[in-house]
Amino acid sequence: MDNEKEKMSNESEDLSWLDEILGAVEKRSELDAGEAAADSGEESSISDEELEKILHETLDEDWQKESSLQENEIEPAFDDEYREEYSEEDYDSDEEYSEDDEEFYEDEEESDPDHPVRKVRPKGKKGYGLFGLPHILSTGIWLVIAVMIGVSLGRLAWICAADILAFGRPDQSITITITEDDTVDSITDKLYDAGLIQYKGLFKLYAGLAKAEEKISAGTFVLNSQYDYHALVSGMSASSSYRETVEVIIPEGYTCAQIYALLESKGVCAVSTLESYAASSQFSSYDFLEGVPRGIKYCLEGFLFPDTYEFYTNDTPQRIFDKLLSRFEDQVDEELIAHIDTLNEKLAAKMRRNGYGQDYIDENKMTLYDVITMASIVQKESAHSGENYDIASVFYNRLCKANEFPYLNSDATVVYAHGGKQNLTAEDYKLESPYNTYVTKGLPIGPIANPGISAIMASLSPVDTNYYYFVLDPSIGEHLFSATLKEHQDKVESLRK
């Protein structure tokens, strides 16, 4: 359009000479003869023939120029080069155009009514991209954005990897305690507070994928700040070698109450937890507990084998009891239990000599539970393990001669009946309790302590003696044994001097 306007302007300039000539002719025709004569007195007018000739020559020359100009400048607007540069494929006739475009087109139509211009909107110029920016500039912007995103993602990946794999952490041991009530959220908080992880959300995500809640166990664990997520979860499992352990020595003759208190003092498990678990569990996997009363907190009395153990701190009661009962099962094996038959045969022979019939003998056969009960009394009464067999013989002799010695008269059973009370009084011996062998005939209702293997062996294979009494000589730390009451009283009297 700008080219056409320029062409029209050039044409106007080329025809200006015609206007000047016509103006001069018109001006000449108005001058009168008087004015022409007064001007200089010279001949200043031209004839009509001369004027016509000049006009004719001039018009012919200019007309040819005008025709040549139209051929060279107007026609090329519609030649092939014009069509190639502004072909219809460079226009979108269906696109909307602005008001400025519309005014331009109207001006074009008015300027050349014989050649109306079709209203089209030119497409965007080639070489331009998003938001009208040059392709090279938009490409650069996208590259910068891509690099920034890549760097951010790379940094995020590195941060996550550094926490998951514990990169750059110091070598530091940290103790973590997990309870039965802990959840993944509370465990995550403990790890974060201890400095073992830096991002709670990341660890929770890993814990969910790794099913950590099923692997982590209650207990106290000695972890290291250099452990990665996998090592942390594995380190808090039940079978973890990172669990904090403590050595516990359970002395022979300790009661369940004493063992529970000892385990709590060592940080192994709370007394209330042990009592509750013992009372509510059946322990059906241990055949030697068959016939043992259930439902009381000290039902395992006599079967928690005294020994040196290594327990996990903050351990579960199930593992604790399993360890204690398994040790009993290992020590009191089937071969040892087989001695019960030999024991009953020996006792039966004594009962027959004392005048008891077979029915009485059958009713008073010893069971494993009875043997452990006897062993607990032997354990508590003996001054040392060397006395176990003689002490056992005294109580078995009384059992086999029940018409003369209906009560075992064990001070240790009275102490147990009173909950471990020492310095007994005369009234204490009168306590009505199935454990008090001063008021209950025969064996007490159950064990009064957890005996060691020596007391159990002595109870399975007692020596043959005629002892029915014994008294402790504090000066030598041993018991003095007697066959008769008179002999016993004399020894007691001599010890008082």
C-alpha positions as CSV (number, residue, x, y, z in Angstrom):
1,M,0.0,0.0,0.0
2,D,2.8,2.4,0.8
3,N,4.3,1.8,-2.7
4,E,1.0,2.7,-4.4
5,K,0.8,5.9,-2.4
6,E,4.3,6.8,-3.4
7,K,3.5,6.1,-7.0
8,M,0.5,8.3,-6.9
9,S,2.5,11.1,-5.3
10,N,5.1,10.9,-8.1
11,E,2.4,11.1,-10.8
12,S,1.0,14.2,-9.2
13,E,4.4,15.9,-9.3
14,D,4.9,14.8,-12.9
15,L,1.7,16.5,-14.0
16,S,2.3,19.8,-12.1
17,W,3.7,21.3,-15.3
18,L,0.4,21.0,-17.0
19,D,-1.3,23.0,-14.2
20,E,1.3,25.8,-14.5
21,I,0.8,26.1,-18.3
22,L,-3.0,26.1,-18.1
23,G,-2.8,28.8,-15.4
24,A,-0.5,30.9,-17.6
25,V,-2.8,30.5,-20.6
26,E,-5.8,31.5,-18.5
27,K,-4.0,34.5,-17.1
28,R,-3.0,35.6,-20.6
29,S,-6.6,35.5,-21.9
30,E,-7.7,37.9,-19.2
31,L,-5.2,40.6,-20.0
32,D,-6.6,43.3,-22.3
33,A,-4.8,44.8,-25.2
34,G,-4.3,48.1,-23.4
35,E,-2.4,46.5,-20.5
36,A,-0.1,44.5,-22.9
37,A,0.7,47.7,-24.9
38,A,1.5,49.7,-21.8
39,D,3.9,47.1,-20.5
40,S,7.0,47.7,-22.7
41,G,5.7,48.7,-26.1
42,E,7.1,45.5,-27.5
43,E,5.3,42.7,-29.1
44,S,4.5,40.3,-26.2
45,S,1.5,38.3,-27.3
46,I,1.6,35.0,-29.3
47,S,-0.8,33.9,-31.9
48,D,-3.4,31.1,-31.4
49,E,-1.6,28.9,-33.9
50,E,1.7,29.1,-32.1
51,L,0.0,28.4,-28.7
52,E,-1.8,25.4,-30.0
53,K,1.4,24.0,-31.5
54,I,3.3,24.4,-28.3
55,L,0.5,22.7,-26.3
56,H,0.3,19.9,-28.8
57,E,4.0,19.2,-28.7
58,T,4.1,19.5,-24.9
59,L,1.1,17.3,-24.3
60,D,2.3,14.6,-26.7
61,E,5.7,14.5,-24.9
62,D,4.2,14.4,-21.4
63,W,1.5,11.9,-22.4
64,Q,4.1,9.5,-23.5
65,K,6.0,10.0,-20.2
66,E,2.8,9.4,-18.3
67,S,2.0,6.2,-20.2
68,S,5.5,4.9,-19.7
69,L,5.3,5.6,-16.0
70,Q,2.0,3.8,-15.6
71,E,3.4,0.8,-17.4
72,N,6.6,0.7,-15.2
73,E,5.1,1.6,-11.8
74,I,1.4,0.8,-11.7
75,E,1.3,-2.4,-13.6
76,P,4.2,-4.1,-11.7
77,A,2.0,-4.0,-8.6
78,F,0.0,-6.8,-10.1
79,D,2.9,-8.8,-11.7
80,D,4.1,-12.2,-10.5
81,E,6.7,-10.7,-8.2
82,Y,4.0,-8.8,-6.3
83,R,1.8,-11.9,-6.2
84,E,4.7,-14.0,-4.9
85,E,5.5,-11.5,-2.1
86,Y,1.9,-10.9,-1.1
87,S,0.2,-14.1,-2.2
88,E,-2.9,-15.2,-0.5
89,E,-1.1,-17.8,1.5
90,D,0.6,-15.0,3.4
91,Y,-2.8,-13.6,4.4
92,D,-5.6,-15.0,6.4
93,S,-8.8,-13.6,5.1
94,D,-10.8,-15.2,8.0
95,E,-8.8,-13.6,10.7
96,E,-10.1,-10.5,12.5
97,Y,-8.4,-7.2,11.8
98,S,-8.1,-4.1,13.9
99,E,-9.8,-0.7,13.4
100,D,-6.6,0.8,12.2
101,D,-6.4,-1.9,9.5
102,E,-10.0,-1.1,8.5
103,E,-9.3,2.6,8.1
104,F,-6.3,1.9,6.0
105,Y,-8.3,-0.3,3.7
106,E,-11.1,2.3,3.4
107,D,-8.5,4.9,2.5
108,E,-7.2,2.5,-0.2
109,E,-10.7,2.0,-1.6
110,E,-11.4,5.7,-1.7
111,S,-8.1,6.4,-3.3
112,D,-8.6,3.9,-6.1
113,P,-12.3,3.0,-6.5
114,D,-11.6,1.1,-9.8
115,H,-9.3,-1.3,-8.0
116,P,-10.9,-2.2,-4.6
117,V,-8.5,-3.9,-2.2
118,R,-9.7,-7.1,-0.5
119,K,-9.7,-6.8,3.3
120,V,-7.2,-9.4,4.6
121,R,-5.0,-9.6,7.7
122,P,-1.4,-10.5,7.2
123,K,-0.1,-13.4,9.2
124,G,2.7,-13.1,11.7
125,K,6.1,-12.5,10.2
126,K,8.3,-15.5,9.7
127,G,11.2,-15.9,12.2
128,Y,9.1,-14.9,15.2
129,G,7.9,-17.2,18.0
130,L,6.1,-17.0,21.4
131,F,4.8,-13.6,22.4
132,G,6.2,-12.1,19.1
133,L,9.8,-12.8,20.2
134,P,12.3,-13.9,17.6
135,H,12.8,-17.6,17.5
136,I,16.4,-17.4,18.7
137,L,15.5,-15.3,21.7
138,S,12.5,-17.5,22.7
139,T,14.7,-20.6,22.3
140,G,17.3,-19.0,24.6
141,I,14.7,-18.3,27.2
142,W,13.4,-21.8,27.1
143,L,17.0,-23.1,27.4
144,V,17.6,-20.9,30.5
145,I,14.3,-22.1,32.1
146,A,15.2,-25.7,31.3
147,V,18.7,-25.3,32.9
148,M,17.2,-23.6,36.0
149,I,14.7,-26.5,36.4
150,G,17.4,-29.0,35.9
151,V,19.7,-27.4,38.4
152,S,16.8,-27.1,40.9
153,L,15.9,-30.8,40.4
154,G,19.5,-31.8,40.6
155,R,20.0,-29.9,43.9
156,L,16.8,-31.4,45.3
157,A,17.9,-34.9,44.3
158,W,21.3,-34.3,45.9
159,I,19.7,-33.1,49.2
160,C,17.4,-36.1,49.3
161,A,20.2,-38.5,48.5
162,A,22.5,-36.9,51.1
163,D,19.8,-37.5,53.8
164,I,18.8,-40.9,52.7
165,L,22.4,-42.1,52.3
166,A,23.7,-40.1,55.3
167,F,26.4,-38.3,53.3
168,G,28.7,-36.0,55.2
169,R,27.5,-37.1,58.7
170,P,29.8,-37.3,61.7
171,D,30.7,-40.7,63.3
172,Q,28.5,-40.4,66.4
173,S,26.7,-43.1,68.4
174,I,23.2,-42.2,69.5
175,T,20.8,-44.2,71.6
176,I,17.1,-44.3,70.6
177,T,14.3,-45.9,72.7
178,I,11.2,-47.2,70.9
179,T,8.2,-48.1,72.9
180,E,5.2,-50.3,72.0
181,D,3.1,-47.2,71.7
182,D,5.3,-45.5,69.2
183,T,4.1,-44.9,65.6
184,V,6.0,-44.0,62.4
185,D,5.3,-40.3,63.2
186,S,6.6,-40.5,66.7
187,I,9.6,-42.6,65.7
188,T,10.4,-40.0,62.9
189,D,10.2,-37.3,65.5
190,K,12.7,-39.2,67.7
191,L,15.1,-39.7,64.9
192,Y,14.9,-36.1,63.8
193,D,15.4,-34.8,67.4
194,A,18.4,-37.1,67.7
195,G,19.9,-35.7,64.5
196,L,19.8,-39.0,62.7
197,I,17.6,-37.6,59.9
198,Q,17.1,-34.1,58.5
199,Y,13.8,-34.3,56.7
200,K,10.8,-35.9,58.4
201,G,8.6,-36.0,55.3
202,L,11.3,-37.8,53.3
203,F,11.8,-40.4,56.0
204,K,8.1,-41.0,56.3
205,L,7.9,-41.5,52.6
206,Y,10.7,-44.1,52.8
207,A,9.2,-45.7,55.8
208,G,5.9,-46.2,53.9
209,L,7.6,-47.7,50.9
210,A,9.8,-49.9,53.0
211,K,7.0,-51.0,55.3
212,A,9.2,-49.9,58.2
213,E,6.3,-50.0,60.7
214,E,6.3,-53.8,60.4
215,K,10.0,-54.1,60.9
216,I,10.7,-51.6,63.8
217,S,10.5,-53.2,67.2
218,A,10.2,-51.8,70.7
219,G,13.5,-51.5,72.5
220,T,16.6,-49.3,73.0
221,F,19.0,-49.2,70.0
222,V,22.5,-47.8,69.7
223,L,22.5,-46.2,66.2
224,N,25.1,-44.1,64.4
225,S,24.6,-40.8,62.7
226,Q,26.3,-42.3,59.6
227,Y,23.6,-44.9,59.2
228,D,21.4,-44.5,56.1
229,Y,17.6,-44.9,56.1
230,H,17.9,-48.6,55.4
231,A,20.4,-49.1,58.3
232,L,18.2,-47.1,60.6
233,V,15.2,-49.2,60.0
234,S,17.2,-52.4,60.2
235,G,18.9,-51.2,63.3
236,M,15.6,-50.8,65.1
237,S,14.3,-54.3,64.2
238,A,13.8,-57.1,66.7
239,S,16.8,-59.0,65.5
240,S,19.0,-56.0,65.2
241,S,22.6,-56.3,66.3
242,Y,22.5,-52.6,67.1
243,R,20.1,-53.0,70.0
244,E,21.5,-52.0,73.3
245,T,22.0,-55.0,75.6
246,V,22.6,-55.4,79.3
247,E,23.9,-58.3,81.2
248,V,21.6,-59.5,84.0
249,I,22.7,-62.1,86.5
250,I,19.7,-63.8,88.1
251,P,20.8,-65.5,91.4
252,E,19.6,-68.9,92.4
253,G,16.6,-68.7,94.7
254,Y,15.3,-65.4,93.4
255,T,11.5,-65.2,93.4
256,C,9.5,-63.9,90.4
257,A,9.0,-60.7,92.2
258,Q,12.7,-60.3,92.7
259,I,13.4,-61.2,89.1
260,Y,10.9,-58.7,87.8
261,A,12.3,-55.9,90.0
262,L,15.8,-56.8,88.9
263,L,14.9,-56.6,85.2
264,E,13.2,-53.3,85.6
265,S,16.3,-51.9,87.4
266,K,18.4,-52.9,84.5
267,G,16.1,-51.2,82.0
268,V,15.0,-54.4,80.4
269,C,11.2,-54.2,81.1
270,A,8.8,-52.7,83.6
271,V,7.5,-54.9,86.5
272,S,3.9,-54.2,85.6
273,T,4.4,-55.3,82.0
274,L,6.0,-58.5,83.1
275,E,3.3,-59.3,85.7
276,S,0.5,-58.6,83.2
277,Y,2.1,-60.7,80.5
278,A,2.8,-63.6,82.9
279,A,-0.8,-63.6,84.1
280,S,-2.5,-63.4,80.7
281,S,-0.3,-65.7,78.5
282,Q,-0.6,-69.5,78.2
283,F,2.9,-70.4,77.2
284,S,1.5,-73.4,75.4
285,S,4.7,-74.1,73.6
286,Y,6.4,-75.3,76.8
287,D,5.3,-78.8,77.7
288,F,6.9,-78.8,81.1
289,L,4.4,-76.1,82.2
290,E,1.5,-78.5,81.7
291,G,-0.6,-78.5,84.8
292,V,0.9,-75.3,86.2
293,P,-1.8,-72.9,87.4
294,R,-2.4,-69.9,85.2
295,G,-3.9,-66.4,85.6
296,I,-1.7,-65.1,88.4
297,K,1.4,-62.9,88.0
298,Y,3.7,-65.4,89.7
299,C,2.4,-68.5,88.0
300,L,5.9,-69.1,86.5
301,E,7.5,-69.3,89.9
302,G,10.2,-72.0,89.9
303,F,10.6,-72.1,86.1
304,L,12.5,-68.8,85.5
305,F,15.9,-70.4,85.4
306,P,18.6,-68.6,87.3
307,D,21.6,-67.8,85.1
308,T,23.5,-65.0,83.5
309,Y,21.6,-63.5,80.6
310,E,22.0,-60.7,78.1
311,F,18.8,-58.9,77.5
312,Y,17.9,-56.0,75.2
313,T,17.0,-52.9,77.1
314,N,13.4,-52.0,76.8
315,D,12.7,-55.5,75.6
316,T,9.3,-57.1,75.2
317,P,8.0,-59.5,77.9
318,Q,7.5,-62.2,75.4
319,R,11.2,-62.3,74.5
320,I,12.2,-62.1,78.2
321,F,10.0,-65.0,79.3
322,D,10.9,-67.0,76.2
323,K,14.6,-66.6,77.0
324,L,14.1,-67.6,80.7
325,L,11.8,-70.6,80.0
326,S,14.0,-71.8,77.1
327,R,17.0,-71.9,79.4
328,F,15.0,-74.0,81.9
329,E,14.0,-76.3,79.1
330,D,17.6,-76.7,78.1
331,Q,18.8,-77.5,81.6
332,V,15.9,-79.6,82.8
333,D,15.8,-81.8,79.7
334,E,13.9,-85.0,79.1
335,E,16.8,-87.1,80.4
336,L,16.8,-85.3,83.7
337,I,13.0,-85.4,83.9
338,A,13.2,-89.2,83.5
339,H,14.7,-89.3,87.0
340,I,11.3,-88.5,88.4
341,D,10.3,-92.2,87.9
342,T,13.4,-93.3,89.8
343,L,12.6,-90.8,92.5
344,N,9.0,-92.1,92.9
345,E,10.2,-95.7,93.2
346,K,12.6,-94.7,96.0
347,L,9.9,-92.7,97.8
348,A,7.4,-95.6,97.4
349,A,9.8,-98.0,99.0
350,K,10.2,-95.6,102.0
351,M,6.4,-95.2,102.3
352,R,5.9,-99.0,102.4
353,R,8.5,-99.3,105.1
354,N,6.5,-96.7,107.1
355,G,3.3,-98.7,106.7
356,Y,1.6,-96.9,103.7
357,G,-0.4,-98.8,101.2
358,Q,-0.3,-98.6,97.4
359,D,-3.3,-96.2,97.1
360,Y,-1.6,-93.7,99.4
361,I,1.7,-94.1,97.4
362,D,-0.1,-93.6,94.1
363,E,-1.8,-90.5,95.4
364,N,1.4,-89.0,96.5
365,K,3.6,-89.5,93.5
366,M,5.8,-86.6,92.6
367,T,5.3,-84.7,89.4
368,L,7.7,-82.2,87.8
369,Y,5.8,-79.4,89.4
370,D,6.2,-81.1,92.8
371,V,9.9,-81.6,92.2
372,I,10.4,-78.0,91.3
373,T,8.4,-77.0,94.4
374,M,10.7,-79.2,96.6
375,A,13.7,-77.8,94.8
376,S,12.6,-74.2,95.6
377,I,12.4,-75.1,99.3
378,V,15.8,-76.8,99.2
379,Q,17.3,-73.8,97.4
380,K,16.0,-71.3,100.0
381,E,16.9,-73.5,103.0
382,S,20.4,-74.5,102.1
383,A,23.4,-72.5,103.3
384,H,25.3,-73.6,100.2
385,S,24.9,-76.0,97.3
386,G,26.9,-78.7,99.2
387,E,23.9,-79.1,101.6
388,N,21.3,-79.5,99.0
389,Y,21.2,-83.3,99.0
390,D,21.0,-83.5,102.9
391,I,18.3,-80.8,103.0
392,A,16.3,-82.6,100.3
393,S,16.5,-85.9,102.3
394,V,15.1,-84.2,105.4
395,F,11.9,-83.0,103.6
396,Y,11.4,-86.2,101.7
397,N,11.8,-88.2,104.9
398,R,9.0,-86.1,106.4
399,L,6.8,-86.6,103.4
400,C,7.3,-90.4,103.6
401,K,6.4,-90.4,107.3
402,A,3.5,-87.9,107.2
403,N,1.6,-89.5,110.1
404,E,4.5,-88.4,112.4
405,F,5.6,-85.4,110.5
406,P,2.6,-83.9,108.8
407,Y,4.2,-80.4,108.4
408,L,7.5,-79.7,106.6
409,N,8.0,-76.7,109.0
410,S,10.1,-74.7,106.5
411,D,10.8,-71.1,107.6
412,A,11.4,-70.2,104.0
413,T,7.8,-70.9,103.1
414,V,6.6,-68.6,105.8
415,V,8.8,-65.8,104.5
416,Y,7.3,-66.3,101.0
417,A,3.8,-66.4,102.4
418,H,4.5,-63.0,104.0
419,G,5.8,-61.5,100.7
420,G,9.5,-61.8,101.7
421,K,9.3,-60.5,105.2
422,Q,12.3,-61.2,107.3
423,N,12.7,-61.4,111.1
424,L,9.6,-63.5,111.5
425,T,7.6,-63.4,114.8
426,A,5.7,-66.1,116.5
427,E,2.5,-64.8,115.0
428,D,3.9,-64.9,111.5
429,Y,4.1,-68.7,111.7
430,K,0.4,-68.9,112.3
431,L,-0.5,-67.2,109.0
432,E,-3.1,-69.2,107.1
433,S,-1.6,-69.5,103.7
434,P,-1.2,-72.5,101.2
435,Y,2.4,-71.6,101.2
436,N,2.9,-71.7,105.0
437,T,4.2,-75.2,105.7
438,Y,3.6,-74.7,109.4
439,V,-0.1,-74.7,108.9
440,T,-0.4,-76.5,105.5
441,K,0.4,-80.3,105.4
442,G,2.9,-81.6,102.9
443,L,4.3,-79.5,100.1
444,P,3.1,-75.9,99.6
445,I,0.7,-75.1,96.8
446,G,3.6,-74.2,94.5
447,P,7.3,-73.2,94.3
448,I,8.5,-70.4,96.5
449,A,11.5,-69.5,94.4
450,N,13.3,-70.3,91.2
451,P,15.9,-73.0,92.0
452,G,19.2,-73.6,90.3
453,I,20.2,-76.8,88.7
454,S,22.0,-78.1,91.8
455,A,18.8,-77.9,94.0
456,I,16.8,-79.5,91.2
457,M,19.3,-82.4,90.9
458,A,19.2,-82.9,94.7
459,S,15.4,-82.9,94.6
460,L,15.4,-85.5,91.9
461,S,18.1,-87.7,93.5
462,P,18.1,-87.2,97.3
463,V,20.5,-89.1,99.5
464,D,19.3,-91.7,101.9
465,T,19.5,-90.4,105.5
466,N,17.5,-90.6,108.7
467,Y,17.5,-86.9,109.2
468,Y,14.3,-85.1,110.1
469,Y,15.7,-81.9,111.6
470,F,18.3,-79.3,110.8
471,V,19.4,-76.0,112.4
472,L,21.9,-73.3,111.1
473,D,25.2,-72.8,112.8
474,P,26.1,-69.2,112.1
475,S,29.6,-69.7,113.2
476,I,30.4,-72.1,110.4
477,G,27.7,-71.0,107.9
478,E,26.3,-74.5,107.7
479,H,23.3,-76.6,109.0
480,L,23.5,-79.2,111.7
481,F,21.3,-82.2,111.0
482,S,19.5,-84.5,113.5
483,A,17.5,-87.7,113.3
484,T,15.5,-87.1,116.5
485,L,13.8,-84.2,118.1
486,K,15.9,-84.5,121.3
487,E,19.1,-84.3,119.3
488,H,17.8,-81.3,117.5
489,Q,16.8,-79.5,120.6
490,D,20.2,-80.0,122.2
491,K,21.9,-78.5,119.1
492,V,19.6,-75.6,119.2
493,E,20.2,-75.0,122.8
494,S,24.0,-75.2,122.4
495,L,23.8,-72.6,119.6
496,R,22.1,-70.2,122.0
497,K,25.0,-70.2,124.4
